[in-house]
């Protein structure tokens, strides 16, 4: 019985190490943009999880961000 227990423990440890990532280089390729309703419109929005309005120019978006408490956030172009 103990032998089966050790075999199972070794199996789980081996599975854990064999499924571990070899690197996180793929994370650099992920471009997370939270566009919400502005997605695929070609307009700008504040880069946050809130539902912010869409803007035609980046300057309008940055102005909205600074006046509505998002001064630490940038704007993203939602293509």
N, CA, C and O of each residue as an XYZ file, in Angstrom:
316
protein
N       0.812     -1.185      0.000
C       0.000      0.000      0.000
C       0.864      1.260      0.000
O       0.564      2.227     -0.701
N       1.946      1.242      0.799
C       2.828      2.396      0.843
C       3.508      2.627     -0.496
O       3.759      3.765     -0.894
N       3.797      1.547     -1.174
C       4.460      1.667     -2.470
C       3.573      2.412     -3.463
O       4.069      3.252     -4.214
N       2.282      2.126     -3.481
C       1.348      2.801     -4.376
C       1.223      4.284     -4.016
O       1.068      5.138     -4.889
N       1.292      4.565     -2.742
C       1.208      5.950     -2.288
C       2.412      6.745     -2.793
O       2.257      7.865     -3.282
N       3.608      6.170     -2.675
C       4.810      6.851     -3.131
C       4.830      6.990     -4.646
O       5.300      7.998     -5.173
N       4.331      5.999     -5.333
C       4.264      6.075     -6.795
C       3.332      7.218     -7.209
O       3.638      7.956     -8.145
N       2.217      7.367     -6.529
C       1.277      8.442     -6.851
C       1.891      9.808     -6.548
O       1.708     10.752     -7.318
N       2.606      9.920     -5.449
C       3.251     11.186     -5.095
C       4.297     11.548     -6.139
O       4.356     12.692     -6.591
N       5.112     10.590     -6.520
C       6.129     10.825     -7.545
C       5.472     11.191     -8.867
O       5.956     12.070     -9.581
N       4.384     10.528     -9.192
C       3.666     10.822    -10.428
C       3.168     12.272    -10.448
O       3.322     12.962    -11.456
N       2.578     12.734     -9.356
C       2.068     14.106     -9.299
C       3.196     15.134     -9.355
O       3.051     16.185     -9.981
N       4.312     14.832     -8.705
C       5.455     15.740     -8.755
C       6.022     15.813    -10.164
O       6.347     16.897    -10.647
N       6.143     14.681    -10.818
C       6.648     14.650    -12.198
C       5.701     15.397    -13.135
O       6.149     16.115    -14.029
N       4.411     15.232    -12.933
C       3.428     15.930    -13.760
C       3.521     17.435    -13.558
O       3.422     18.207    -14.511
N       3.709     17.838    -12.319
C       3.835     19.256    -12.013
C       5.034     19.865    -12.723
O       4.914     20.928    -13.333
N       6.186     19.212    -12.655
C       7.380     19.746    -13.287
C       7.336     19.659    -14.802
O       7.898     20.519    -15.480
N       6.696     18.660    -15.339
C       6.645     18.542    -16.795
C       5.688     19.549    -17.412
O       5.837     19.896    -18.584
N       4.697     20.032    -16.640
C       3.751     21.002    -17.160
C       4.127     22.442    -16.845
O       3.412     23.367    -17.229
N       5.231     22.637    -16.158
C       5.627     24.002    -15.828
C       6.089     24.712    -17.088
O       6.613     24.088    -18.011
N       5.893     26.009    -17.118
C       6.264     26.801    -18.293
C       7.780     26.915    -18.377
O       8.468     27.016    -17.361
N       8.280     26.897    -19.587
C       9.713     27.041    -19.773
C      10.111     28.507    -19.739
O      11.292     28.823    -19.597
N       9.159     29.389    -19.864
C       9.437     30.821    -19.815
C       8.151     31.605    -19.993
O       7.126     31.061    -20.405
N       8.217     32.866    -19.682
C       7.044     33.714    -19.813
C       7.195     34.692    -20.965
O       6.629     35.784    -20.918
N       7.937     34.331    -21.990
C       8.163     35.224    -23.111
C       6.862     35.520    -23.857
O       6.714     36.596    -24.436
N       5.933     34.590    -23.848
C       4.682     34.802    -24.570
C       3.845     35.909    -23.941
O       2.987     36.474    -24.618
N       4.061     36.232    -22.691
C       3.292     37.276    -22.020
C       3.590     38.640    -22.623
O       2.714     39.506    -22.644
N       4.805     38.850    -23.113
C       5.163     40.128    -23.719
C       4.363     40.402    -24.986
O       4.186     41.562    -25.360
N       3.881     39.367    -25.647
C       3.146     39.536    -26.890
C       1.681     39.861    -26.661
O       0.993     40.272    -27.597
N       1.190     39.691    -25.457
C      -0.218     39.940    -25.169
C      -0.424     41.441    -25.012
O       0.230     42.082    -24.190
N      -1.323     41.987    -25.792
C      -1.616     43.412    -25.738
C      -3.014     43.573    -25.169
O      -4.004     43.416    -25.884
N      -3.096     43.885    -23.887
C      -4.384     44.006    -23.231
C      -4.897     45.424    -23.346
O      -4.278     46.364    -22.846
N      -6.033     45.576    -24.007
C      -6.700     46.858    -24.117
C      -8.127     46.655    -23.652
O      -8.802     45.720    -24.082
N      -8.579     47.521    -22.783
C      -9.937     47.431    -22.283
C     -10.777     48.485    -22.982
O     -11.001     49.572    -22.448
N     -11.241     48.154    -24.181
C     -11.956     49.117    -25.004
C     -13.456     49.129    -24.729
O     -14.104     50.156    -24.932
N     -14.014     48.031    -24.280
C     -15.448     47.989    -24.016
C     -16.261     48.288    -25.246
O     -16.102     47.634    -26.277
N     -17.148     49.286    -25.146
C     -18.018     49.628    -26.265
C     -17.268     50.301    -27.405
O     -17.822     50.448    -28.494
N     -16.031     50.712    -27.188
C     -15.237     51.376    -28.224
C     -14.453     50.386    -29.088
O     -13.772     50.792    -30.029
N     -14.543     49.109    -28.780
C     -13.768     48.098    -29.507
C     -14.099     48.134    -30.991
O     -15.260     48.233    -31.388
N     -13.064     48.054    -31.789
C     -13.162     48.004    -33.256
C     -13.808     49.246    -33.852
O     -14.388     49.168    -34.935
N     -13.726     50.387    -33.179
C     -14.300     51.614    -33.714
C     -13.244     52.563    -34.251
O     -13.569     53.494    -34.988
N     -11.989     52.344    -33.896
C     -10.931     53.258    -34.303
C     -10.913     54.524    -33.472
O     -10.304     55.518    -33.868
N     -11.574     54.501    -32.320
C     -11.622     55.669    -31.446
C     -10.772     55.422    -30.206
O     -10.317     54.305    -29.961
N     -10.567     56.472    -29.434
C      -9.746     56.420    -28.228
C     -10.625     56.276    -26.993
O     -11.753     56.769    -26.959
N     -10.097     55.598    -25.983
C     -10.762     55.501    -24.691
C      -9.714     55.389    -23.596
O      -8.565     55.030    -23.854
N     -10.121     55.700    -22.375
C      -9.208     55.621    -21.234
C      -8.906     54.150    -20.958
O      -9.807     53.312    -20.972
N      -7.644     53.845    -20.711
C      -7.209     52.470    -20.478
C      -7.537     52.052    -19.051
O      -6.673     52.067    -18.175
N      -8.793     51.681    -18.825
C      -9.240     51.218    -17.520
C     -10.382     50.242    -17.723
O     -10.896     50.096    -18.832
N     -10.773     49.583    -16.661
C     -11.858     48.610    -16.745
C     -13.233     49.264    -16.674
O     -14.251     48.593    -16.846
N     -13.265     50.557    -16.423
C     -14.541     51.263    -16.370
C     -15.085     51.460    -17.778
O     -14.345     51.375    -18.758
N     -16.362     51.720    -17.867
C     -16.983     51.949    -19.166
C     -16.930     53.441    -19.476
O     -17.865     54.183    -19.177
N     -15.828     53.867    -20.077
C     -15.619     55.261    -20.422
C     -16.089     55.529    -21.844
O     -16.159     54.608    -22.657
N     -16.414     56.785    -22.151
C     -16.855     57.105    -23.505
C     -15.726     56.996    -24.522
O     -14.552     56.915    -24.159
N     -16.096     56.996    -25.793
C     -15.138     56.938    -26.898
C     -14.836     58.357    -27.374
O     -15.700     59.233    -27.330
N     -13.619     58.571    -27.823
C     -13.208     59.886    -28.297
C     -12.550     59.753    -29.666
O     -11.908     58.748    -29.968
N     -12.723     60.787    -30.487
C     -12.152     60.768    -31.836
C     -10.649     61.028    -31.789
O      -9.890     60.417    -32.542
N     -10.214     61.930    -30.911
C      -8.796     62.252    -30.827
C      -8.224     61.841    -29.476
O      -8.946     61.703    -28.489
N      -6.926     61.653    -29.460
C      -6.242     61.285    -28.216
C      -6.260     62.442    -27.228
O      -6.340     62.230    -26.018
N      -6.184     63.667    -27.742
C      -6.199     64.841    -26.872
C      -7.510     64.927    -26.091
O      -7.499     65.240    -24.900
N      -8.622     64.656    -26.740
C      -9.921     64.650    -26.058
C      -9.949     63.580    -24.967
O     -10.451     63.809    -23.867
N      -9.408     62.427    -25.289
C      -9.380     61.319    -24.336
C      -8.527     61.671    -23.125
O      -8.935     61.430    -21.989
N      -7.350     62.237    -23.355
C      -6.466     62.614    -22.245
C      -7.087     63.714    -21.396
O      -6.936     63.713    -20.175
N      -7.779     64.647    -22.029
C      -8.463     65.706    -21.292
C      -9.536     65.101    -20.389
O      -9.656     65.487    -19.227
N     -10.309     64.165    -20.911
C     -11.335     63.492    -20.115
C     -10.693     62.727    -18.956
O     -11.204     62.742    -17.836
N      -9.578     62.065    -19.232
C      -8.899     61.272    -18.203
C      -8.441     62.149    -17.046
O      -8.611     61.782    -15.883
N      -7.870     63.288    -17.351
C      -7.368     64.152    -16.277
C      -8.501     64.824    -15.510
O      -8.368     65.061    -14.310
N      -9.604     65.135    -16.167
C     -10.697     65.823    -15.476
C     -11.637     64.886    -14.734
O     -12.444     65.340    -13.922
N     -11.548     63.582    -14.996
C     -12.453     62.629    -14.352
C     -11.734     61.632    -13.438
O     -12.258     60.554    -13.156
N     -10.538     61.992    -12.981
C      -9.850     61.172    -11.986
C      -9.040     60.019    -12.535
O      -8.692     59.106    -11.786
N      -8.730     60.033    -13.821
C      -7.908     58.978    -14.431
C      -6.558     59.532    -14.863
O      -6.015     59.102    -15.881
N      -6.016     60.464    -14.120
C      -4.769     61.106    -14.537
C      -3.595     60.139    -14.592
O      -2.612     60.395    -15.288
N      -3.689     59.033    -13.866
C      -2.621     58.035    -13.890
C      -2.777     57.032    -15.020
O      -1.896     56.198    -15.230
N      -3.881     57.099    -15.751
C      -4.156     56.177    -16.864
C      -3.866     56.848    -18.182
O      -3.955     58.070    -18.300
N      -3.523     56.064    -19.161
C      -3.327     56.567    -20.509
C      -4.536     56.271    -21.364
O      -5.525     55.716    -20.885
N      -4.461     56.633    -22.608
C      -5.543     56.351    -23.555
C      -5.068     55.325    -24.565
O      -3.889     55.284    -24.916
N      -5.993     54.496    -25.029
C      -5.662     53.469    -26.008
C      -6.547     53.654    -27.242
O      -7.702     54.069    -27.152
N      -5.971     53.335    -28.380
C      -6.696     53.372    -29.640
C      -7.329     52.019    -29.862
O      -6.628     51.009    -29.922
N      -8.624     51.982    -29.984
C      -9.355     50.717    -30.125
C      -9.594     50.417    -31.596
O     -10.567     50.883    -32.189
N      -8.709     49.646    -32.165
C      -8.849     49.266    -33.586
C      -9.687     48.038    -33.738
O      -9.909     47.576    -34.857
